Amino acid sequence: MVIVDELLQSVARRAAGYLEGIRERRVGPAPEAVEALKVFREPMPEKPTAAEEVVRLLDENGSPATMGISGPRFFGFVIGGSLPAALGANWLASAWDQNAGLFAASPVSALLEEVALEWLLEVLALPAGSGGAFVTGATMANFTALAAARHAVLERAGWDVEARGLYGAPAIQVIVSEEAHPSVFKSLGLLGLGRERVHRVPVDNQGRMLADRIPHVEGPAIVCLQAGNVNSGAFDPALEICRRARKMGAWIHVDGAFGLWAAASAELRHLITGTAEADSWATDAHKWLNVPYDSGLAFVRDPEQLRRAMTLTAAYLPQGDHREPSQYVPELSRRARGVDIWAALKSLGREGLAELVDRNCRCARRFAEGLRRAGFTILNDVVLNQVLVSFGSPEETGRAITAIQQDGTCWCGGTLWQQQHAMRISVSSWATTEQDVDRSLEAVLSAVRAAPAR
Ligand SMILES: *Cc1c(COP(=O)(O)O)cnc(C)c1O
C-alpha cells in the first residue's frame, strides 16, 4: 500500500496548505480562478491518470476557485466551517468507506449514530428517546419529519398513507408562517401535500409567526413553526403556537436548521422555550455544529412514527436488538454521517459547543454595533447570529455588497427582508474571532465608502 500511503500524505499536505492559506486569501474566489476552471472541460479521457496527478490537478485548478467557507471570515448563508476533529473524522470515515445503511454493514457507524443521537437530544433540549434520522441537510430533515407527520395524522384518521398513497385520503390541513423557509414548501410539495395548498399565517416585523392568527382547523393537521429565521434569526413563539396547535390535535413540526442550537447556550436557551413541546424537529449539523457537508438531522418524538414512514419493507431486513439506521431515513446506502457528528460533539463537549454558539452571537452583535456606529441601519433585532444591514437605497446596498465581495476580506450576500434590500451577515463558524469581525468591519466600511456613487 506504499502508493496509497504516499498519496494520502500528499493530500494531507495539500489540504493543510489550503486551510493555512484560506485565513489570508481573499474569501470569494478571484474571477480569474473561476475562469481558469475551464481546464476541467475536456473530453472523457481514454487513458488512465495516476492518482497523484488527479489530486494535483484538483488542488492546483480547483482550490483557488473555492469559496473560503472553511476560513474565519465567510459570513454568507448561515453555514459554518468544519471543526478540525470533524474534518479528521470525516477523512477517516471516508477511508473506512462504510455503508451506514445497515448495522450489519457497519457496526461502528450504527453505534456512533446511536450515541450521537442521544447526545444531540440532550444538547438540543429535546425529549430523550426521540427517534432520529441522519440525512443530507435541513431540507431532507424537514421532508423526513413531515413524512412522519403525514403518516401519523392520517393513521389517526384511519388511513395508511404508505400503503395507499394520498388518492382518496382525508385532506391534511397544513399551517405555516409567511416566513417559513423555502425548503418547507419544497418538502410539502415532495410529500404530495402541495406547496400552495397551505394556510399562511402572517408575521411581525422580525418574521415571527403571529400565534393568534393561526386558523382553527378540524381533522388531520400539521403546524410548522420556525426556530431561527434565516434572515433575522428570530424565533416563532413556540409555547403559544404549541398550545393552540395541541387544542386542534395537530402535529407540530419545528424547522430549526440553525436556531435549535441556541439550546446549547445558557444565555440563549430562553429563545427556544416551548420548542420541545413539538412532535418533530429538523436541524443541520453542517451549519452551527460545524461538521462537513452533507449533514442534517430530523428528530421525531415517537420513533415509531418515523420508522413507519421510512421503513424499507417490513420483512426485508433482519431487525436485531439494535437500531437499524436505514429504518429511519429516506436512503438505504449512504455515508457514515454520524461519525463526523460524534467527533464534533466529542471534541467540543457541552462547554465548547456553548462557547462556539455564544462567541458567534457576540460577534454578530459586534458587527451590528460597528455598522450602526458608522451610520448604517440594522434592520433586525440581533437576537442570535444574524445581522441585516441596509446601506441606503436598494442600489446603494447592492453596490456596497458588490464592493465588499470584490474586496475579498470577508464575504456576505444580499437578501430581501420584508421588501427591503439588505446585506446579511451570518456568523456561524468555529474559526471566527472578534479580531476577524474588526478586520471585516474595517474592510466593509472602506469598501462601502469607496464604492461608486452610482
Ligand atoms: C438552511 C436552512 C434550511 C435548509 O437547509 P439545507 O441544509 O440547506 O437543506 C431550512 N430551514 C432553515 C431555517 C434554514 O436556515
Ligand as a Chemical Component Dictionary entry (heavy atoms), coordinates in Angstrom:
data_LIG
# 
_chem_comp.id                   LIG 
_chem_comp.type                 NON-POLYMER 
_chem_comp.pdbx_formal_charge   0 
_chem_comp.three_letter_code    LIG 
# 
loop_
_chem_comp_atom.comp_id 
_chem_comp_atom.atom_id 
_chem_comp_atom.alt_atom_id 
_chem_comp_atom.type_symbol 
_chem_comp_atom.charge 
_chem_comp_atom.model_Cartn_x 
_chem_comp_atom.model_Cartn_y 
_chem_comp_atom.model_Cartn_z 
_chem_comp_atom.pdbx_ordinal 
LIG C1 C1 C 0 -30.534 26.438 5.822 1  
LIG C2 C2 C 0 -31.944 26.278 6.197 2  
LIG C3 C3 C 0 -32.726 25.238 5.653 3  
LIG C4 C4 C 0 -32.200 24.315 4.582 4  
LIG O1 O1 O 0 -31.101 23.602 4.999 5  
LIG P1 P1 P 0 -30.179 22.778 3.997 6  
LIG O2 O2 O 0 -29.195 22.143 4.897 7  
LIG O3 O3 O 0 -29.551 23.779 3.086 8  
LIG O4 O4 O 0 -31.012 21.812 3.260 9  
LIG C5 C5 C 0 -34.011 25.101 6.125 10 
LIG N1 N1 N 0 -34.520 25.919 7.047 11 
LIG C6 C6 C 0 -33.813 26.944 7.582 12 
LIG C7 C7 C 0 -34.440 27.826 8.618 13 
LIG C8 C8 C 0 -32.504 27.154 7.177 14 
LIG O5 O5 O 0 -31.774 28.148 7.714 15 
# 
loop_
_chem_comp_bond.comp_id 
_chem_comp_bond.atom_id_1 
_chem_comp_bond.atom_id_2 
_chem_comp_bond.value_order 
_chem_comp_bond.pdbx_ordinal 
LIG C1 C2 SING 1  
LIG C2 C3 SING 2  
LIG C2 C8 DOUB 3  
LIG C3 C4 SING 4  
LIG C3 C5 DOUB 5  
LIG C4 O1 SING 6  
LIG O1 P1 SING 7  
LIG P1 O2 DOUB 8  
LIG P1 O3 SING 9  
LIG P1 O4 SING 10 
LIG C5 N1 SING 11 
LIG N1 C6 DOUB 12 
LIG C6 C7 SING 13 
LIG C6 C8 SING 14 
LIG C8 O5 SING 15 
# 
